[in-house]
Amino acid sequence: MSRPKPWEIDDDLWALIEPLLPVVERRPDHPGRKRLDDRKALQGILFVLSTNIQWEWLPQELGFGSGMTCWRRLRDWNQAGVWHKLQEILLAKLRGADQLDFSRAAIDTSHVRALRGGPKPGRVRSTAPGRARNTT
């Protein structure tokens, strides 16, 4: 039995994610091109993030749409709060199953802004033994 790829989404996880995604209706007067399936777009996002390639290099052969499409979906879903809601749901499921282990938790406060700009750095001291000669 082979391990699933990091960008492959099983049906159970997709059942949790799909209701969180915003529904975009096609306009009847100007329908345009058919919208890429959300699951394929999510797999494209996960492919780019797991392989660390640039968005525009997303291979078309995989069927995940263009890199720009996946990037826009990521942006739209982020603005809609999808990831925050998904995290809350997954944490609740893990808590309910008693599978959370906080003994290895780390708290990172690097994202907290410093009030009033934080401490001001002093003047940088020169490491040279003396002043340079004037060349003019």
C-alpha positions as a printed Julia matrix, in Angstrom:
136×3 Matrix{Float64}:
   0.0    0.0     0.0
   1.53   3.31   -1.08
   1.46   6.47    1.01
  -0.76   9.26   -0.29
   0.95  12.34   -1.65
   0.84  15.45    0.57
  -1.47  17.24   -1.87
  -4.0   14.41   -2.13
  -7.15  14.98   -0.07
  -9.13  12.01    1.15
 -12.92  12.05    1.15
 -13.23  12.41    4.95
 -11.1   15.55    5.02
 -12.86  16.95    1.97
 -16.21  16.46    3.72
 -14.96  18.79    6.47
 -13.48  21.39    4.12
 -16.16  21.65    1.44
 -18.91  23.26    3.57
 -16.47  25.96    4.69
 -15.68  27.16    1.17
 -17.61  30.16   -0.13
 -20.11  29.38   -2.89
 -19.57  31.38   -6.08
 -22.57  31.44   -8.41
 -22.12  31.71  -12.17
 -23.58  34.82  -13.69
 -26.41  33.92  -16.07
 -25.82  36.92  -18.35
 -22.03  36.4   -18.71
 -21.24  32.89  -17.49
 -17.71  32.78  -18.93
 -15.5   29.75  -18.55
 -16.61  27.0   -16.2
 -15.02  27.4   -12.78
 -12.35  24.89  -11.69
 -13.53  22.39   -9.1
 -12.65  23.56   -5.57
 -11.12  20.22   -4.64
  -8.74  20.35   -7.6
  -7.82  23.94   -6.76
  -7.09  22.95   -3.15
  -4.92  20.08   -4.36
  -3.06  22.54   -6.6
  -2.5   24.84   -3.61
  -1.2   21.95   -1.52
   1.03  20.81   -4.41
   2.65  24.25   -4.69
   3.08  24.56   -0.93
   4.48  21.04   -0.47
   6.89  21.15   -3.43
   7.87  24.8    -2.89
   7.6   25.67   -6.58
   6.47  29.02   -7.89
   2.76  29.43   -8.61
   3.27  29.95  -12.32
   5.23  26.68  -12.57
   2.3   24.5   -11.48
   2.21  21.7   -14.09
  -0.97  21.78  -16.18
  -0.76  18.01  -16.67
  -1.8   17.43  -13.06
  -5.25  18.92  -13.7
  -5.09  21.45  -10.84
  -5.66  24.44  -13.1
  -3.23  27.28  -13.47
  -1.03  28.49  -10.66
  -2.74  31.88  -10.78
  -6.16  30.25  -10.33
  -4.91  28.33   -7.3
  -3.28  31.45   -5.87
  -6.52  33.43   -6.25
  -8.51  30.68   -4.53
  -6.0   30.64   -1.67
  -6.34  34.42   -1.36
 -10.15  34.34   -1.48
 -10.42  31.48    0.99
  -7.99  33.2     3.32
 -10.09  36.39    3.22
 -13.23  34.32    3.88
 -11.65  32.84    7.02
 -11.74  29.25    5.75
  -8.42  28.24    7.34
  -9.33  29.62   10.76
 -12.66  27.77   10.73
 -11.0   24.56    9.54
  -8.43  24.77   12.33
 -11.2   25.19   14.92
 -13.07  22.16   13.55
  -9.98  19.95   13.45
  -8.92  20.98   16.97
 -12.41  20.23   18.28
 -12.32  16.78   16.65
  -8.9   16.06   18.13
  -9.98  17.26   21.58
 -13.1   15.09   21.37
 -10.99  12.05   20.51
  -8.45  12.95   23.25
  -5.64  13.03   20.69
  -4.12  16.42   21.48
  -0.74  16.31   23.17
   0.32  19.71   24.47
   3.52  18.36   26.05
   5.39  19.28   22.85
   3.65  22.59   22.17
   5.63  25.74   21.46
   4.31  29.26   21.59
   5.7   31.74   19.1
   4.98  35.41   19.7
   7.0   36.74   16.8
   3.77  37.84   15.08
   2.79  40.21   17.9
   3.6   43.79   16.99
   5.68  45.87   19.36
   3.76  48.79   20.81
   5.12  52.2    19.88
   7.61  50.62   17.51
   9.65  48.8    20.13
  13.09  49.84   21.31
  15.11  52.08   19.0
  18.5   50.74   18.02
  21.48  52.89   18.94
  24.03  54.24   16.52
  26.05  51.49   14.9
  29.64  51.69   16.0
  32.35  51.43   13.42
  34.63  48.41   13.49
  37.43  50.19   11.62
  40.5   51.26   13.64
  40.23  54.85   12.43
  38.62  57.11    9.89
  39.39  56.51    6.23
  41.53  59.0     4.35
  39.82  61.59    2.21
  40.33  60.7    -1.48
  39.47  64.09   -2.94
